[in-house]
Amino acid sequence: IHEDVHVIITKDGYIKKLSMKSYQASIDVSSPGLKEDDEIIFDKVCNTLDTILLFTNEGQFINLPVYKIPDIKYKELGAYIGSFFEMVGTERIVSINHFRKEPSKTDKVLFSTKLGKIKLSYSSELFERKFKKGACMKLTEDTDELLSVSFDDDSIKDVVAVTKFGYILKYDKLEVPVTGLKAGGVKSINLKPGDEVIMSSLVYDFSKEELLLLTNRGGLKRITIKNILSARRSGRGTPYLKTVKSNPYFFVSGISTNPFYYKDSIEIVIKSDSDDLKFLGSEIQKDTFENGIQILSAKVKPLKVSFNVIKEEDFESYFNSLKKEQAKQAQVEATETPKKIEQKSSILSDLGSIIEKQTTIYDYLDENDTDIDSDDDLKDFLF
């Protein structure tokens, strides 16, 4: 039957779907069926023709058609995913993605691991077998695990990797090879002994796009992605945490989002071993501190930062506006580049004669109508 339903998936792998009528009748009068210490990590309206992809820390994926999910009452526990697909040892879900239609043959997905391996694969390979479990990332070390999964689109240019010790590396996604699902990855970032990746993702190049990074001492570090210098894949990265000998700072979790534009359409969630802290994107404080805004008390243990879309239409509107702004800027840069290259070539070839004539570079630039008036303008133009 082709209809909208409500799908619920928990951290421990319990799944169920409910009719829209049953869900609305239940949420105000009963609590969801959950085991102790379990929590809901996916709670969304889907169509019975949709597909949900689950990814586990063991480098496995599950293709789960919505119509195959059992109908179970809201207050009941749900069906364990291990009843349908074998779950090995401490295997757990690390990412959930909902698809209303299958990706094209050219669409890609990025897989990243805790020990700094990375690869791109074609998303369509994940849809070749329905209601099946299979490998999506070969793990070459026993201590490694799949950390994150992010799906590519045309608005994405870069990959960002963030480590526990505070190193951040940004590089072009074209440096990541495209391989099959069963293959292992290449080195994303050069880790120090004992360090590990806590976030690795494709990131948008939008204006004001940020990393929100949670520290072990309850701070939230805000970093504008455009301000991170681009480098080459497999480098060490740049340190973004101040070194402290006693009780040092570490990053424990991170996301990329845009609270400046998304404002009240998103809710930032800080999870700890105590109660979760939630606030709107518009309520996030300005970060003027070396190791982030102090969000949590020193008495609690920070676990994870995430965000939820709470106003779908507003979020989509902001997101589409950012994509249009980016496309417009790319067109401007494309038309300016040939002129800039010609001017740069001419200036560099004439540097010798400028020196011989003892003419200042700025006199020469004025004569050639380049609109460069300062040292910073000159650096931007030449480099």
Sequence and secondary structure as in RCSB ss.txt:
>XXXX:A:sequence
IHEDVHVIITKDGYIKKLSMKSYQASIDVSSPGLKEDDEIIFDKVCNTLDTILLFTNEGQFINLPVYKIPDIKYK
ELGAYIGSFFEMVGTERIVSINHFRKEPSKTDKVLFSTKLGKIKLSYSSELFERKFKKGACMKLTEDTDELLSVS
FDDDSIKDVVAVTKFGYILKYDKLEVPVTGLKAGGVKSINLKPGDEVIMSSLVYDFSKEELLLLTNRGGLKRITI
KNILSARRSGRGTPYLKTVKSNPYFFVSGISTNPFYYKDSIEIVIKSDSDDLKFLGSEIQKDTFENGIQILSAKV
KPLKVSFNVIKEEDFESYFNSLKKEQAKQAQVEATETPKKIEQKSSILSDLGSIIEKQTTIYDYLDENDTDIDSD
DDLKDFLF
>XXXX:A:secstr
   EEEEEEETTSEEEEEEHHHHHHHHTTS     TT  EEEEEEEETT EEEEEETTSEEEEEEGGGS B  TT
S  EEGGGTS   TT  EEEEEEESS   TT EEEEEETTSEEEEEEGGGGGSSTTEEEESS   STT  EEEEE
E  TTEEEEEEEETTSEEEEEEGGGS B  TTS  EE S   TT  EEEEEEEE  TT EEEEEETTSEEEEEEG
GGS B  TT   EE S   SSS   EEEEEEE HHHHGGGEEEEEEESS  EEEEGGG     STT EE S TTS
 EEEEEEEES HHHHHHHHHHHHHHHHHHHHHHHHHHHHHHHHHHHHHHTHHHHHHTT  HHHHHHHTT    SH
HHHHHHH 
